[in-house]
Amino acid sequence: MMKLYFLTTVVASLANAAAAPKYEFPVCVVGAGVSGLTAAKALEDKGYKTVIFEKRDTVGGKCSGQYFPLGAVLFTGSPSYAQTYAFVKSSGVAFDEFDPAFGYDYNPKTGAAALMQPPSPATAQALQEELKRYTEVWQNKFAPYAVPGYKNGVPKEFMVPGQDWLLANKFPIIASVINRSAGNYGYGDYTQVPALYYLQFYAPDIVGSFIGVIQPYKTGPVHLNTRIERIGMSAIARMRSELTHIERTSKPSIQYRAAGSKEIKTQLCSDVILAFPPTSDALKESGLSLSRAEKTLFSQVDVNGYFSSAVRMSHLGHNLSVSQELPSPLVPFKAEGQPVYLTPLHANSDIVNVYSVDDPAHPNAASVKKHLVQDLSKINRDLQKVNAKSVALDAADIRAFSGKIPYFPHVSPDSLAGGWYTKFNSIQGKERTYFTSGLNSFELVEYTIRAARDLVKTHF
């Protein structure tokens, strides 16, 4: 949901870069998403030639082939979104306040929906007090470690599951905020995912945006126009390329073939940057041969079973959001393929952005699509009218569907305790190969930008 797909400025500046090359061969970047384009731009600013490989025919998407212009980019004007906010402002893309007038809880099994009630004055006061104390703890204890690659180390207290840390530090109301929003936005089960990741994302200003203290904004994804795509493709990118092998000897190279072609070509490289979540499946698909240590390391990378869809719901109405109800404020819902968050983002459209979650160990796209029709049919009605009847949906109402995507790469508490990031940082640059993605920090546009820039600053 938080991915940024309007990278026109980056692509244009890449195409026009005229700095003198530092090496005979370019740095090869695999993946033309946020991480890949940011790294390429930072490299060319330092005088390196770059070539980007992308499986799709458009930039901005996942290297593994999924590109879905679904849903808004959500951000704030606060420090945690400094790079994102600056980019949106400089690009000239329009953005609006994101503040749905009505929020509903719904039960996907029964279709029952209830208007969320504002917190009581006592709860609101307690939350403000928690946030003040949380800000002090976050700034003093966590902020020194909140750097790309977690290169300053990961203290043991941040290795435990998010819920454990929050309750141990007496932040029950903030825990309830994180429980709901992490589930809605694809950031996993906070009773299992390490506190490290939640503290990275939920900086005090971000918590403030979820509770209404700071104004969030939204903007739609902007498709790159044909001229910019042509500039990017002809100047720096090998689009629609299937990689067959990545050679990492003293003379790195990438073997690839264009879509529809049987001819295998070779691109010589000075270095290789893999700009996608380094799951075992994705690395195997890239044609990279891993050492035993790398296989062990990357086999520990988990992703969330998160799916994005655009669904026609002509009877739902506008200016609202709908979330799956929670068993209790501190208990997450069970991921079973159901829609967990939906909101219409455009007043003149009956298309609703829908986000679903499935068991991360066994995500099933077919089951998720089944739930879209089955569960949303129960709430395709005017939720403000008590006696309104729902209108059934069918498969044709699913106007776009992301399919399985490698969303929110992270590692477990046990992997953190085993020194995962120390090992990860130690292999950066080995055999002239580098890795950058949301895993370097957090699955959010802001942090993928920071991580890619830090990689180039540190190693080139």
HELIX and SHEET records of a PDB file:
HELIX    1   1 THR A    8  ASN A   16  1                                   9    
HELIX    2   2 VAL A   34  ASP A   45  1                                  12    
HELIX    3   3 PRO A   79  TYR A   81  5                                   3    
HELIX    4   4 ALA A   82  SER A   91  1                                  10    
HELIX    5   5 PRO A  121  VAL A  137  1                                  17    
HELIX    6   6 TRP A  138  PHE A  142  3                                   5    
HELIX    7   7 ALA A  143  TYR A  145  5                                   3    
HELIX    8   8 PRO A  148  TYR A  150  5                                   3    
HELIX    9   9 LYS A  156  PHE A  158  5                                   3    
HELIX   10  10 GLY A  162  ALA A  168  1                                   7    
HELIX   11  11 PRO A  172  ASN A  184  1                                  13    
HELIX   12  12 ALA A  195  PHE A  201  1                                   7    
HELIX   13  13 PRO A  204  PHE A  210  1                                   7    
HELIX   14  14 THR A  226  ALA A  235  1                                  10    
HELIX   15  15 SER A  280  GLU A  285  1                                   6    
HELIX   16  16 ARG A  292  PHE A  298  1                                   7    
HELIX   17  17 ALA A  365  LEU A  376  1                                  12    
HELIX   18  18 ALA A  395  ASP A  397  5                                   3    
HELIX   19  19 PRO A  413  ALA A  417  1                                   5    
HELIX   20  20 TRP A  420  ILE A  427  1                                   8    
HELIX   21  21 LYS A  430  ARG A  432  5                                   3    
HELIX   22  22 GLY A  438  ASN A  440  5                                   3    
HELIX   23  23 VAL A  445  HIS A  459  1                                  15    
SHEET    1   A 5 ALA A 237  ARG A 238  0                                        
SHEET    2   A 5 THR A  50  PHE A  53  1                                        
SHEET    3   A 5 VAL A  27  VAL A  30  1                                        
SHEET    4   A 5 ASP A 271  LEU A 274  1                                        
SHEET    5   A 5 THR A 433  PHE A 435  1                                        
SHEET    1   B 3 VAL A  73  THR A  76  0                                        
SHEET    2   B 3 PRO A 216  THR A 219 -1                                        
SHEET    3   B 3 ASP A  96  GLU A  97 -1                                        
SHEET    1   C 7 ALA A 113  LEU A 115  0                                        
SHEET    2   C 7 PHE A 102  TYR A 106 -1                                        
SHEET    3   C 7 LEU A 320  GLN A 324  1                                        
SHEET    4   C 7 PRO A 339  PRO A 344 -1                                        
SHEET    5   C 7 ILE A 351  ASP A 358 -1                                        
SHEET    6   C 7 ASP A 302  ARG A 312 -1                                        
SHEET    7   C 7 ILE A 398  PHE A 401 -1                                        
SHEET    1   D 7 ALA A 113  LEU A 115  0                                        
SHEET    2   D 7 PHE A 102  TYR A 106 -1                                        
SHEET    3   D 7 LEU A 320  GLN A 324  1                                        
SHEET    4   D 7 PRO A 339  PRO A 344 -1                                        
SHEET    5   D 7 ILE A 351  ASP A 358 -1                                        
SHEET    6   D 7 ASP A 302  ARG A 312 -1                                        
SHEET    7   D 7 TYR A 407  HIS A 410 -1                                        
SHEET    1   E 3 SER A 241  GLU A 247  0                                        
SHEET    2   E 3 SER A 253  ALA A 258 -1                                        
SHEET    3   E 3 LYS A 265  LEU A 268 -1                                        
END                                                                             
